[in-house]
């Protein structure tokens, strides 16, 4: 069984504010856990020019001490985008599953039913896929392995509190086995003749 072990105490929390007052962005990084999660994103309401979200992920992860070649998880601590929320719900419906109650976990892999529904209008995943393409060399040619959604109760407006994490995978380098090297000198075989030792 493939288990992702997370060390809970190794997380750094950051906030970005406009003019030192307006909260623009809030995120959490764990270089040890090779993870980047954001909690709050108010950047769509900022005036142009502004950074793309995928560029912010790259820049923030590096500034926290990480390198893209080790990044394995990208997530959102609370899904507030309604289109993303509906995409997750549609993915459950596509499999005939009940939309999650508290504590439910769903994993969608690109080869499973429900995947197309999950990514159809999911701007978060679309942006992550663009990031994987634009930073392919630095990331080491990663692809999406799975998306995990966790529900934690229902909010005051009747929507599920959803947490979504995208897990990345890298191709293992193919190592061609090599034949063992032959010794430079071959040991000579000693054959005994039928005659006994010579007498002098």
C-alpha positions in Angstrom: 0.0 0.0 0.0 1.3 3.5 -0.9 1.2 5.7 2.1 2.2 9.4 2.2 3.8 10.2 5.5 3.5 13.8 6.6 5.4 15.4 9.4 3.0 17.9 11.0 5.5 20.2 12.8 7.6 21.1 9.7 5.3 23.7 8.1 5.9 27.4 7.5 3.0 29.8 7.3 3.1 33.0 5.2 0.7 35.9 4.3 1.0 38.5 1.5 -0.7 41.8 2.0 -1.3 44.8 -0.2 -0.1 48.1 1.2 0.6 46.1 4.5 -3.2 46.0 5.2 -5.3 44.1 2.7 -4.8 40.3 3.0 -4.1 39.1 -0.6 -2.8 35.6 -0.2 -2.1 33.1 2.5 -0.1 29.9 2.1 1.8 27.1 3.8 5.0 25.4 2.8 6.8 22.3 4.0 10.0 21.7 2.3 10.5 18.5 4.3 7.1 17.2 3.2 7.7 18.6 -0.3 4.3 20.3 -0.2 2.7 23.7 -1.0 -0.9 24.6 0.2 -2.7 27.8 0.0 -5.6 28.9 2.2 -6.7 32.2 0.9 -6.4 33.8 -2.6 -7.7 37.3 -3.2 -5.4 37.9 -6.2 -8.2 37.7 -8.9 -9.5 41.0 -7.5 -6.2 42.8 -7.9 -5.5 45.2 -10.7 -3.2 44.3 -13.6 -0.4 43.6 -13.9 -0.2 40.7 -11.4 1.5 37.4 -11.1 -0.2 34.2 -12.3 -1.1 31.8 -9.5 1.2 29.1 -10.8 4.1 31.6 -10.9 3.4 32.5 -7.3 3.5 28.8 -6.3 6.9 28.5 -7.9 8.3 31.7 -6.4 6.9 31.1 -2.9 8.1 27.5 -2.7 11.6 28.5 -3.8 11.7 31.4 -1.3 10.8 29.0 1.5 13.9 27.0 0.7 12.4 24.4 -1.7 13.5 23.3 -5.1 11.0 22.4 -7.8 12.7 19.1 -8.4 11.4 17.9 -5.1 7.8 19.3 -5.1 5.3 16.5 -4.7 2.1 18.0 -3.4 0.1 21.1 -4.3 -3.2 21.8 -2.5 -5.9 24.1 -1.3 -6.8 24.1 2.4 -10.4 25.1 1.7 -12.2 25.1 -1.7 -14.0 28.4 -2.1 -14.2 28.5 -5.9 -17.7 27.4 -6.8 -16.7 26.0 -10.2 -14.1 23.8 -8.5 -16.6 22.8 -5.9 -19.1 21.7 -8.6 -16.3 19.8 -10.5 -15.6 17.8 -7.3 -19.3 17.1 -6.8 -19.7 16.0 -10.5 -16.8 13.6 -10.1 -18.6 11.9 -7.3 -21.9 11.8 -9.3 -20.1 10.2 -12.2 -19.3 7.2 -10.1 -22.7 7.1 -8.4 -21.2 8.0 -5.1 -22.8 10.1 -2.4 -21.2 13.5 -2.0 -18.8 13.3 0.9 -19.8 13.6 4.5 -17.3 14.6 7.2 -14.0 12.6 7.0 -14.6 11.2 3.5 -11.7 10.8 1.2 -11.7 10.4 -2.6 -8.8 9.8 -4.8 -9.1 10.3 -8.6 -6.4 9.2 -10.9 -6.2 10.3 -14.5 -7.2 6.7 -15.7 -10.3 6.4 -13.5 -13.9 7.2 -14.2 -14.9 10.6 -12.9 -11.5 12.2 -13.8 -12.9 14.2 -16.7 -15.7 15.5 -14.5 -13.2 16.5 -11.9 -11.0 18.6 -14.2 -13.8 19.9 -16.6 -14.1 23.3 -15.0 -11.5 23.0 -12.3 -9.4 26.1 -12.7 -7.0 25.0 -9.9 -6.0 21.8 -11.7 -5.9 23.6 -15.1 -3.4 26.1 -13.6 -1.4 23.3 -12.1 -1.1 21.5 -15.4 0.1 24.7 -17.1 2.7 25.0 -14.3 3.9 21.4 -14.9 4.3 22.3 -18.6 5.9 25.7 -18.3 8.3 24.6 -15.6 8.8 21.0 -16.9 12.6 21.1 -16.8 12.9 22.4 -13.3 10.2 20.1 -12.0 11.8 17.1 -13.6 9.1 16.2 -16.0 6.4 15.5 -13.4 2.8 14.4 -14.1 -0.3 14.3 -11.9 -0.5 11.0 -10.1 -3.8 11.6 -8.2 -6.0 14.1 -6.6 -7.2 13.6 -3.1 -10.3 15.4 -1.7 -11.0 15.4 2.0 -14.3 16.7 3.5 -14.4 18.1 7.0 -18.0 18.9 7.9 -20.5 21.4 6.4 -20.2 25.1 6.5 -22.8 27.6 7.7 -24.1 28.1 4.2 -24.6 24.3 3.6 -21.5 23.6 1.5 -19.0 21.0 2.4 -15.6 22.1 3.7 -13.4 20.5 1.0 -9.6 20.2 0.9 -8.0 19.2 -2.3 -4.4 18.0 -2.9 -2.7 17.2 -6.2 0.0 14.6 -5.9 2.8 14.6 -8.4 4.9 11.7 -9.7 8.2 11.6 -11.5 9.5 9.0 -13.9 12.2 6.9 -12.4 15.3 7.0 -14.5 15.8 3.8 -16.5 19.0 2.1 -15.6 20.3 -0.4 -18.1 22.0 -3.3 -16.4 25.5 -3.8 -17.4 27.4 -7.1 -17.7 30.1 -7.6 -15.1 33.5 -6.6 -16.3 35.8 -9.5 -17.1 39.1 -9.6 -15.2 42.1 -8.5 -17.1 43.9 -11.7 -16.4 42.1 -15.0 -16.7 43.1 -17.6 -14.0 44.9 -20.5 -15.6 43.7 -24.0 -14.9 46.2 -26.5 -13.6 45.8 -30.0 -15.0 47.4 -32.9 -13.4 49.1 -35.4 -15.8 48.8 -39.0 -15.3 52.5 -39.3 -14.5 53.8 -38.9 -11.0 56.3 -36.3 -9.9 59.6 -36.5 -11.7 62.6 -37.8 -9.7 65.9 -36.0 -9.9 
